[in-house]
Amino acid sequence: MTFVLASKFGTPNYDNQLSAYRRAGKGISCYQCSNYQFSSGADKDSEFEKKLLFDDGCHFSMGSWQVVSVNCPRAAYNAEGEDGRLFTELKKLMDVSVEIFKIKQSCMDLIMTKNGIPFAMQRPKDPFTGDRGTIAVDLEGLVYVIGIVGVNEMVQHHTGKQLHESKEAFRLAIRAMTEMELYCLELSKRNNMTIVLARAPAETAGQRFAVADLLDRRYYDYAVNVVKGNLDEGLQTLGKTHDLPLYYTDGTQVETSANIPLTKRMEIEHVFFPIIDGGNIFHIWLGEARPDPQGLMDMAMKLCMYTQIGYFAFTRDITVSLRQYSEFNKKYLAGLESLDALGENFPYTPDRKAAWDDLHRLIIEGNIFIRIRALNALEVAFPYVPDRKAAWDDLHLLIVAEDPSVRWKTAIVLGKIFPYVPDRKAAWDDLPNLTKDEDALVRIGATDALGKVFPHAPNRKAAWDDLNSLAFDKDAFVRRGAASALGLAYPFISARKAARQTILQLVRDSNHEVRI
């Protein structure tokens, strides 16, 4: 359901707890408010257990006292190509930020002594005892945030290349962020306040910094070469308005218009998540089309399992240029909607042969998204297609498709249409290949299929052996799928004692996703 919402509206955001640095099971950790990351554990907070159980009204409070964003490109302009000086300039900006934090702290201390924030400082009564609880907002737990803006433009000016254009630029960005993160720890100890590094939560800061550098004669010649956006239009109105179509890239993100695959973007940006521990976000730009929700789920599962990205969103464009909206896109979107309708209405279609010919063509010739959508339609249509052997031949070809998401969807469909397959032995012979696929997502699909196919399996002993093997797979989600499949298959398993032992093993699995 969430991926349907993501496809339609670009909501919700996703919090990935699987990466080791998120410390799942060792405390609590969550992202909120676009990119703010909150975490706590018994090793950080002496009252962690009390807050976790709400003892005596104790509770966690998320948020920060103050955010100050720093202009990273300006630090590069002042560094004049020297790495050491760049790190020094960045630390100077952080020192200025701390001075602002101190002013804020002094102001808030004064306001609190005058009871100037009564809502945050209220102590609600216990409904049973009438005693006053702890203060509503744990003010001591709030942090100070240094926001990062324009790392891409910083390395572009310093090295001549953007983040995605050279390893030198990429390595410099990692080094700079690591230097800043370590300096945050030093400043926190020195000033007795918790200071964290985060992607700037105010996206407009990128525009403000870019315009400010263009207006400053010291930096104009540097900024004009690296700012992003509509430079021609922006320069024409420079000095007349500050609301210009120009900006520095937010945080440590790759420039939005960079002509690189999504996988390359992930490869670059995921490295920064453990470093910028105050909060970060990864955007997957969907454009104006509505991709298949199951395709989005496939992508999200891989992202969570194989990258360090802790927080991400499928972000849709919210503007449409009607003049430039091509006929191809219109036909493409209409084709996807027609595919859905074709599957739903296939049993009632008067000319099933013509409908099957269209479906067959899309399964064989379509791109990845269309193939998956066509497989969805075939799942419904299979019992009614005029030539089931031809339909099965299509499925058989897709079992060895290059894209793992297509193989995953093929496995799911195979499990559901197995009773109608004309050659069950051939279909059965394909399942072991899917259960041993190198891609975990495909094995998840095969596990689901195995549970559904089990009552009809020509060789139930072999089916049990495969299912038992999947229950000990290295991937937790495959083991979780095996647990569900065992529930379906259990009445038909002859080796009940061994099956019970496997189920007990899954119940005691170290990963909570499996135990669920």
Number of C-alpha atoms within 10 A of each C-alpha: 9 15 21 18 13 24 24 17 15 21 16 16 21 19 18 22 21 16 17 9 13 21 15 15 11 11 16 16 17 19 23 15 10 17 21 22 24 18 16 15 17 12 10 10 12 10 15 19 15 15 16 14 11 12 12 13 17 20 20 18 15 18 18 16 15 16 21 19 23 25 22 25 30 23 21 26 20 15 18 12 15 13 16 10 15 23 18 17 19 24 19 14 18 22 15 12 21 22 12 15 23 14 11 15 16 12 11 15 13 12 13 14 9 10 13 13 12 12 11 14 16 15 16 14 13 13 8 6 7 9 12 14 15 17 16 18 19 16 15 10 15 18 20 24 28 26 26 26 30 30 28 27 30 30 26 22 21 21 19 15 19 24 27 22 14 14 13 15 23 22 13 18 20 17 14 21 21 16 16 23 21 14 19 22 15 13 18 17 12 9 13 9 19 17 27 25 26 27 27 28 24 14 15 13 22 25 22 17 24 28 27 16 21 21 15 11 10 12 17 15 13 17 25 16 12 24 24 20 16 12 16 10 12 18 16 10 13 14 14 9 9 16 14 21 17 24 24 29 26 25 25 29 24 24 18 14 8 12 9 12 9 11 9 11 21 19 15 17 22 22 16 19 24 18 20 22 20 25 27 30 27 23 18 19 14 16 14 17 14 17 20 19 19 19 19 20 17 18 14 19 15 14 18 19 18 13 17 23 25 27 25 22 20 23 20 20 12 9 8 10 7 7 6 7 11 11 8 9 12 11 11 14 15 11 14 18 13 12 22 14 12 23 22 17 15 21 15 10 14 10 10 17 13 12 18 22 12 14 22 19 13 19 23 15 10 15 12 18 18 20 23 23 26 24 28 21 22 26 19 19 23 24 16 16 19 17 14 16 13 13 20 22 11 17 22 16 13 22 22 16 15 10 13 21 24 24 26 28 25 29 27 23 23 30 23 17 19 21 16 14 18 14 13 16 12 12 19 22 11 16 23 17 15 25 25 16 18 11 17 23 23 28 30 26 24 33 31 28 26 33 23 22 24 26 18 14 20 14 12 17 14 12 22 24 11 18 29 19 15 24 26 17 17 10 18 21 20 25 27 26 23 31 28 16 22 27 11 18 21 18 11 15 18 12 11 12 10 13 18 13 11 20 20 12 15 20 16 12 17 11 16 13 11 21 15 10
